[in-house]
Amino acid sequence: MSERVIGEHSKGGGLQHFWMPKGSPQIPRIARGEGMYVWDEQGNRYMDCTSGPVVVNLGHSNPRVLEAMRRQAEKICYSYPTGFESEANTELANLLTAEAGEGFDRAFFVSSGSEAMEKCLEFSRLFAISRGQSSRYKLISRNPSYHGSSLGAMGLNGDSANSPMAPMLHPSIQIPAPLSYRQPAGYNRDSYARRCAECLEEAILEAGPETVLAYVMEPVMGLTGGAQYAPDFYYTRVREICDQYGVLLIYDEVISGAGRTGRFLASHWWPRGRPDLVTFAKGIGGGYYPLGGFLAPDAMVDAVVAAGGFHLGHTYKASPLACAVGLAVLQELKEQDLMSRALEQGEYLRKRLVSLQPSISILGDVRGIGQLNAIELVSDQATKARMSTSLDVQEEIKRLGMKEGLLIYARRTSFGEFGDWLMMTPPLIATREDIDVLVERLEKVLRTYQDDLAARGFLD
Ligand SMILES: Cc1ncc(COP(=O)(O)O)c(C=O)c1O
């Protein structure tokens, strides 16, 4: 197998994820975390400027969540939902559906984003059968996109055709995602988004509308699009097309949900594009305990239940401990008014980053909404030329960041076809002072990297 296939995101990536008996010489060991910071065993302190992989929305060691965990653990950690419901379970469902609003009336809980997507797809299929449409099974998703690493979810991922797993997947029909920074020749942001919406209709017609089950998209792109999102009309148009052909619209809000964009769901930014189903994970458990799931309207759940029910789940579905954690995370999110803070500080972060662009030529794009942001690195600002794919940007920038006390999460997808970006997704607790520290450290990292790339002849 070629290096290109294995080393899609990073040449060094992967090895450190296999634990060795004596530990890995490559990376430091984590000792503890508090708020915006984590410490390694050598006592080095790092600011977590991406909330890990966009998960630690409340920061580390939040006292309320730790206390809720302890209290629930003392009562009972595990019970299976076929026998009992738990207080944590129902209270979380109540709060979650109240925050999500009308049309998101029921919550199904699992343990990760990948599982959430699997269950949501299976539920969609059962719903189609319940209304006499068993011919519907095809899925449409976007390129680039990411929906998980289980085999079902992987079939939706934008680069699934290039995956070494490709022969084992059920690939979705893929249409282009409405990228906001770089469009094919002859398009701008608006005209490309319009074209991308047309592609959805064309894909449905080509597949045969009666065979298409759902269109799955991230309303604000996560790791494989680096916080790019479409103009408002795209969401409205997509909803219209799905309605016209009876196709379900699923928003993957594993990253964009739980207040990350400054609204509880990113869907709330586009009420005229409201999805039928929404998946969530990451920020709901906040990194304290694995938790994910999907939200559905009463009518859909009732239809599936009437047709025989939805019995597909996992052993840890709706575990009381996970739900107690999720409940405490949501209570903290609300009571600390962290969504307002995400809006305010996210805007401040983008402004500060934009102010660096005139003097840092590798800083190509600054984008995002709330605290779901990214910066894209380029070898030429004017032409938006991508970084050379022979560079291991992810590893190099991570190392430089750690030297400056900053944990950076750089991403590249489809072998660099769409560019290189750094997620800028601090915990939602970040204050203005935290953002100042973040930007100060990041500026040093970017300047050092720029000088280094110039010296190695990598800049245009
Ligand atoms: C948009 C999106 N969907 C689904 C997933 C899969 O979530 P998990 O890693 O919890 O399985 C991710 C993970 O990064 C994601 O970003």
The ligand as an SDF file (V2000), in Angstrom:
LIG
                    3D

 16 16  0  0  0  0  0  0  0  0999 V2000
  -18.8630   16.0640   11.5530 C   0  0  0  0  0  0  0  0  0  0  0  0
  -18.4640   14.7840   12.2360 C   0  0  0  0  0  0  0  0  0  0  0  0
  -19.3070   13.7460   12.2150 N   0  0  0  0  0  0  0  0  0  0  0  0
  -19.0060   12.5790   12.8230 C   0  0  0  0  0  0  0  0  0  0  0  0
  -17.7950   12.4190   13.4720 C   0  0  0  0  0  0  0  0  0  0  0  0
  -17.4680   11.1020   14.1280 C   0  0  0  0  0  0  0  0  0  0  0  0
  -17.5120   11.2610   15.5110 O   0  0  0  0  0  0  0  0  0  0  0  0
  -16.7430   10.2280   16.4680 P   0  0  0  0  0  0  0  0  0  0  0  0
  -15.2860   10.4480   16.2530 O   0  0  0  0  0  0  0  0  0  0  0  0
  -17.2150   10.6100   17.8480 O   0  0  0  0  0  0  0  0  0  0  0  0
  -17.1780    8.8670   16.0920 O   0  0  0  0  0  0  0  0  0  0  0  0
  -16.8970   13.4760   13.5230 C   0  0  0  0  0  0  0  0  0  0  0  0
  -15.5940   13.3280   14.2010 C   0  0  0  0  0  0  0  0  0  0  0  0
  -14.7020   14.1170   14.0890 O   0  0  0  0  0  0  0  0  0  0  0  0
  -17.2310   14.6880   12.8880 C   0  0  0  0  0  0  0  0  0  0  0  0
  -16.3800   15.7220   12.8760 O   0  0  0  0  0  0  0  0  0  0  0  0
  1  2  1  0
  2  3  1  0
  2 15  2  0
  3  4  2  0
  4  5  1  0
  5  6  1  0
  5 12  2  0
  6  7  1  0
  7  8  1  0
  8  9  2  0
  8 10  1  0
  8 11  1  0
 12 13  1  0
 12 15  1  0
 13 14  2  0
 15 16  1  0
M  END
$$$$
